[in-house]
Amino acid sequence: MSYEVYQIKDSKHEKPPFKLLYITHSKYDKGWHSTQHTHHFSELFYIVKGKGSFVLVDQEIPIKENDLVIINPNVEHTEKSNLHDSLEYIALGIEGLFFSSADKGNHLGLYRFQVDRNNILFYLNRLLEEIQLSKENYEIICQNIIEIMIIKLQRDKKLTINQTESPNVNKASAFIMYYINQNYRDSITLDKLAEVGHINKYYLAHTFKKDMGISPIEYLNRVRIKEAKLMLETTDYSIAHIAAFTGFSSQSFFTQAFKRLTSQTPSKYRKEMRANS
C-alpha cells in the first residue's frame, strides 16, 4: 500500500476584493452590434463561435473563436459580429479590478488571448449551471469559480490584477444595463427587464434609479437615441427606418424622445451635423 500527502501552505493573499456581477451566454446574427458604451467594471468575453470585432473609439480589434477578450473599466467599446458569421460568446461582468501587463505598448484597456477551449469552458459552464439552477449557496460557488479563473489568467497570461474603487452598484442594475446595451433594438418594457433579471419590477425600478440616477426605461431611451444620432450622422436611412431599427414603436414616439433628449428633431439634427461636417 502506498499513498501521497500534499500539504497546502497558507495563502499569502488576502481575500480578493472583486465580485462577479453577471454571466451571460449570447448568440447574435450576422451583422449585429451593440451600442457604444462604458461601465465601471471589467468585462471578460469568451468567443464560443464565429467572428467579429471589438470597436473602440479609434480602433477596431478583430476577434474569433477561442479568443478571450478583457475590457477594463471605463473603456468605451462595442462588440459586433461580421457580415458573414454569427457571433456566440459568454460574457462576465466583474467589479473591483482592472488588468495590466508588462506590455507597455498596450494603452487600449483591452487584452485579447487565444485560450484552451476545454479548460475555460469547464469553468464557464459550471458558472452558467450554478446560476441557472440557483441551488443553496450557489453565489459562493460562483465567486470561488471566478476567483480560480482570475488566478489562472494571472499565472498563464502574465497579467497583473489591480484593485479599483467601484461605486456600490447593485448586481441587478449592472445586469440590466448590460442587457439593454445588447438588446436595445428589441421591444423592452419594465416587465420584460424584471423578467430577464429575475427581480420584482418595483424593486428594480427603485434600485436602478438609486444606482444610475435615471429609470431603466429612460436609460433604454438614451441608449437608443445615442445609436440613432450615429445613424443620422453616418447613413442616409430615413427617419422611419432609424426609428424602427433602434427599437422605437413608432416614428412619432422616436421624434418625441429624440427632441426631449437633444432639444432638436431628428431631421434638424441630421441637417446641422451635415452642415458642420
BELWOQUI-V436718 format. One record per residue. PSI is psi in whole degrees, -180 to 180 (999 if undefined). Layout:
BEGIN
psi=PSI
psi=PSI
END
This chain:
BEGIN
psi=138
psi=152
psi=162
psi=139
psi=131
psi=120
psi=137
psi=121
psi=155
psi=139
psi=142
psi=-7
psi=142
psi=166
psi=130
psi=140
psi=-3
psi=162
psi=149
psi=125
psi=-42
psi=163
psi=136
psi=149
psi=112
psi=143
psi=128
psi=151
psi=171
psi=138
psi=2
psi=151
psi=153
psi=179
psi=153
psi=131
psi=167
psi=167
psi=164
psi=-3
psi=167
psi=155
psi=141
psi=128
psi=127
psi=124
psi=107
psi=-39
psi=149
psi=-174
psi=157
psi=-147
psi=160
psi=128
psi=117
psi=-173
psi=-43
psi=23
psi=148
psi=126
psi=117
psi=146
psi=154
psi=176
psi=136
psi=6
psi=139
psi=123
psi=130
psi=127
psi=121
psi=163
psi=148
psi=22
psi=117
psi=130
psi=167
psi=152
psi=150
psi=153
psi=162
psi=-176
psi=-10
psi=-17
psi=139
psi=162
psi=128
psi=129
psi=161
psi=130
psi=140
psi=136
psi=123
psi=120
psi=142
psi=7
psi=159
psi=162
psi=148
psi=165
psi=176
psi=-9
psi=96
psi=-17
psi=-8
psi=101
psi=16
psi=-24
psi=15
psi=135
psi=141
psi=131
psi=151
psi=135
psi=166
psi=119
psi=-49
psi=-39
psi=-53
psi=-35
psi=-28
psi=-49
psi=-43
psi=-40
psi=-33
psi=-40
psi=-49
psi=-42
psi=-45
psi=-43
psi=-39
psi=-40
psi=-33
psi=47
psi=174
psi=131
psi=25
psi=-28
psi=-37
psi=-43
psi=-44
psi=-44
psi=-40
psi=-39
psi=-44
psi=-33
psi=-39
psi=-45
psi=-43
psi=-42
psi=-41
psi=-38
psi=-45
psi=-41
psi=-48
psi=-34
psi=8
psi=40
psi=148
psi=133
psi=124
psi=141
psi=144
psi=155
psi=114
psi=142
psi=151
psi=76
psi=131
psi=144
psi=-37
psi=-41
psi=-43
psi=-42
psi=-43
psi=-39
psi=-48
psi=-47
psi=-43
psi=-44
psi=-32
psi=-27
psi=23
psi=-20
psi=-20
psi=168
psi=113
psi=129
psi=171
psi=-37
psi=-41
psi=-44
psi=-40
psi=-37
psi=-49
psi=-27
psi=-3
psi=53
psi=150
psi=134
psi=-30
psi=-39
psi=-41
psi=-48
psi=-42
psi=-47
psi=-44
psi=-44
psi=-39
psi=-42
psi=-41
psi=-14
psi=-6
psi=165
psi=162
psi=-39
psi=-35
psi=-40
psi=-44
psi=-47
psi=-37
psi=-39
psi=-45
psi=-43
psi=-37
psi=-44
psi=-39
psi=-40
psi=-42
psi=-42
psi=-37
psi=-34
psi=-33
psi=-4
psi=170
psi=17
psi=148
psi=162
psi=-40
psi=-42
psi=-45
psi=-40
psi=-48
psi=-41
psi=-37
psi=5
psi=2
psi=144
psi=-21
psi=160
psi=-37
psi=-41
psi=-39
psi=-47
psi=-42
psi=-47
psi=-40
psi=-46
psi=-36
psi=-36
psi=-24
psi=-9
psi=19
psi=155
psi=159
psi=-41
psi=-44
psi=-39
psi=-46
psi=-44
psi=-44
psi=-41
psi=-41
psi=-30
psi=-31
psi=-5
psi=999
END
